[in-house]
Amino acid sequence: MSDSTSGAPSRPSQADLDRYAEQFSQSLTLRLFGAQLSFPEGRKVVVTIPELRPEHRGGAGSASAVNGGILAALFDYAVGCTGALVDPGRRCATVQLSMSFERAVTGDSLRVESEIDSQTVSLLFATARVYDGEGRVCGRCQGVVKLSNLRWASGDSPAVN
């Protein structure tokens, strides 16, 4: 996609991103996680869990820290959804993640933010961070997303359940 007047890549409308987030947030997977997806200002991906539950816990050998598997899944969602910032109707998939956990995620909520660092015609290179409920960075992730020329099978969203 490009803007016909400047030749610069065009961005999807905020309405298109909001529709994608609403549909994907209703998927069984995100509902089971208690996660919500958004695209503030159309420039980044935000995945939040506003209320951490006991099934999210168990990381670092404690009952209070969020489990690393939960964090890895949230990094995958956040990085994988950067494809929507290019074209929310195109299929995309995370093909590589590299994560580092700097401190335990504790508290009652968490937020993961991701943005595109660079891109080619078919690959996005993205960075993500996970924040605890107090806004402290607790981990970082770098990932690669493959963009397909195919549209999502369900229409506007990758949600399949």
C-alpha positions in Angstrom: 0.0 0.0 0.0 1.2 3.5 -0.7 -0.2 6.9 -0.5 -0.8 8.0 -4.1 0.3 11.6 -3.4 3.6 11.0 -1.6 4.6 7.5 -2.6 5.0 6.7 1.1 3.4 3.6 2.5 -0.1 4.3 3.6 -1.4 3.2 7.0 -4.7 1.4 7.6 -7.4 3.6 9.1 -8.0 3.6 12.8 -11.5 2.3 12.2 -10.0 -0.8 10.3 -7.6 -1.4 13.2 -10.3 -1.0 15.8 -12.5 -3.5 13.9 -9.6 -6.0 13.7 -8.8 -5.6 17.5 -12.5 -6.0 18.4 -12.9 -9.1 16.3 -9.6 -10.7 17.5 -10.3 -9.8 21.1 -13.5 -11.8 20.9 -11.6 -14.9 19.8 -11.7 -17.8 22.2 -8.0 -17.8 22.7 -7.8 -14.1 23.8 -10.9 -14.4 25.9 -9.4 -17.4 27.8 -6.3 -15.4 28.4 -8.4 -12.5 29.6 -6.4 -10.3 27.1 -7.5 -7.3 25.1 -5.9 -6.0 21.9 -5.7 -2.4 20.7 -3.8 -0.2 18.3 -3.4 3.2 19.9 -3.0 6.0 17.3 -2.5 3.3 14.7 1.2 3.1 15.4 1.7 0.3 17.9 0.1 -2.9 19.2 -1.0 -3.1 22.8 -2.1 -6.3 24.5 -3.4 -6.0 28.0 -4.5 -8.3 30.7 -6.4 -5.9 33.0 -6.9 -8.6 35.7 -4.2 -11.2 36.2 -5.7 -14.5 37.5 -4.2 -17.5 39.4 -3.8 -19.4 36.1 -1.5 -16.7 34.8 0.8 -17.1 37.8 3.6 -19.5 38.8 6.6 -17.9 37.2 10.1 -17.8 38.9 8.9 -20.4 41.4 6.4 -18.2 43.0 2.6 -17.9 43.3 2.7 -14.2 42.5 4.9 -13.8 39.3 3.3 -14.3 35.8 4.5 -17.6 34.2 7.0 -17.2 31.3 4.8 -19.3 29.0 2.0 -16.7 29.4 4.5 -13.9 28.7 5.9 -15.7 25.6 2.3 -16.2 24.2 1.6 -12.5 24.8 4.8 -11.5 23.1 3.7 -13.7 20.1 0.3 -12.0 20.0 1.8 -8.5 20.2 4.6 -9.0 17.7 2.3 -11.1 15.4 -0.3 -8.4 15.3 2.1 -5.8 14.0 1.1 -7.1 10.5 -2.2 -5.3 11.0 -0.3 -2.0 11.2 0.6 -2.6 7.5 -2.6 -4.3 6.3 -5.2 -5.7 8.7 -6.7 -7.8 5.9 -3.5 -9.7 5.0 -2.6 -13.0 6.7 0.6 -12.9 8.7 2.5 -15.1 11.1 5.2 -14.8 13.7 8.3 -16.7 12.4 10.9 -15.8 15.0 10.9 -14.5 18.6 13.8 -13.7 20.9 12.8 -12.9 24.5 14.6 -11.7 27.6 13.0 -11.5 31.0 14.5 -8.8 33.2 12.3 -9.0 36.3 9.3 -10.9 37.5 5.9 -9.5 36.3 3.9 -9.2 39.5 0.9 -7.1 40.4 -2.7 -7.2 39.2 -2.3 -6.4 35.5 0.2 -6.3 32.7 0.6 -4.6 29.3 2.7 -5.7 26.2 3.5 -3.0 23.6 4.9 -3.8 20.2 6.0 -1.7 17.2 7.6 -2.2 13.8 11.3 -1.3 13.7 11.7 -2.0 10.0 10.2 -3.9 7.1 10.7 -5.4 3.7 8.0 -6.3 1.2 7.1 -9.5 3.1 8.9 -9.3 6.5 8.4 -7.1 9.5 11.0 -6.7 12.3 9.3 -5.7 15.5 10.2 -5.0 19.1 8.0 -5.6 22.1 8.1 -4.8 25.9 6.1 -6.2 28.8 5.2 -3.9 31.6 3.9 -4.7 35.0 0.9 -2.9 36.5 3.2 -0.2 37.8 4.5 0.5 34.3 8.0 -1.0 34.9 9.6 -2.8 31.9 9.9 -6.5 32.9 11.0 -8.1 29.6 11.8 -7.4 26.0 11.3 -9.3 22.7 12.4 -9.0 19.2 10.5 -10.8 16.5 10.0 -11.3 12.8 6.6 -11.5 11.1 5.9 -12.9 7.6 3.3 -11.0 5.6 1.3 -13.1 3.1 -0.5 -11.8 0.0 -3.5 -13.9 1.1 -6.4 -12.4 2.9 -7.6 -13.7 6.3 -10.0 -16.7 5.8 -12.5 -15.1 8.1 -12.5 -11.7 6.5 -11.1 -8.8 8.5 -9.5 -10.7 11.4 -7.2 -13.7 12.2 -9.8 -14.8 14.8 -10.9 -18.3 13.9 -12.7 -19.3 17.1 
